[in-house]
Amino acid sequence: MRLRPFVTLSYGHARTSISYLSLDIYPEDLDVRDRDRSRTNSFGVKIGAGWEYRPGFTLEPFLGVAYSHIEYLYDFNTRFMREVIELFPELDRDAYNTTVDLYSVSSGLRHSLDYPLGPGLLGFDLQYVYQFSRPWRSKSRLVDFSVHSSFLGTTLDYELPTGLNLLDRELSIKPFASRTDLFGDFNKGMQLHHFYEFGMNLILDVGPFRNLFSRISLGGSYITGENFHGWKFGLTFI
């Protein structure tokens, strides 16, 4: 069977929040916590092709690039940390309240299983991704690192025709839930082990376009994990 190319454009936003107890140096710090937060905005493009090697079984290799802007915000609520910053004020900009711009390159493989169930199509996906990230700009003078990480994700979805038409084209919905486990530097350096994603795709059958794409999928999702949450939007031409 022929390859089915696809292109995905995505935007995501995530926030983290972690509180830290101070050292037992000052009695007034015993019930006070410093707060470490971050905000991340990411834009990505992914291209690939699906090969249905037998009915209902599809392999999809893909490549992706992404740009991320990360803003770090630290609340110095304890006396100990305030005195540290007073002694070394450059640490505020270099290590605590700073920004980092990252570029990422990824490659991966997804295996999809689709099974007719009732009026719709039940799907189960298993996906592996390797990602390399590196900063190219930052307020901090200390930022110089490379990130090698991998991700293993499982997704359960159900595509259901709505019986509705949009621009004289058939419209379907595809709710999904997924879990992603993180390995490598994301796991070790950032102490992020897994996250969950819950969302919905709207799929419009548009017919063949230059023998390349026949469907458009517009989706949104909510992401939650250890000390962080966020959301993501994606537009895919299939």
C-alpha angles and dihedrals in degrees: 000000000000124000117259110214123208138187124200127194115192143180125191139179126197136176131197130194126185129170124209131202115227127237115274093255103108121039091217090062096060095094097029127095132195114227124222116193137171137189122202130190118187136185121192145177124201128185129185147128135246122223116195098204091178132003109293095005118099135175117203121187113188146174127212143186127195142179121211132187113201124191118194120204124186125188111208098208099150125078091229094059093043090056091048090055091046089055095042107024092169089070090069092067098031101045113010118024103034145110134238130194114205135189120203134194120195141177129189151156128231126194115201129195118193122188127182109241123171112314093339147042123268114211135194121187131189115193136183122192132182116199134189118195133182134172119243100178137020143155088230121087090207099062110112114125145119125224122211112184141155133204133205114197136182122194133189117195142163123209113206128181110231097205087234129117129217116195087349090303128118115258124209134179126219118191115190144180126199144176123209125195118203128216137178123023095352089057099041103032102036098028091233111146107166145343138196130227128198122184153129135242127205109210124198122192105219100169126245116324111200087327089291113089131022103166139045120207123195115186145171132191145179118230126201132175145137107335094337143079137178148142139246139203125201138185116197131186109203 
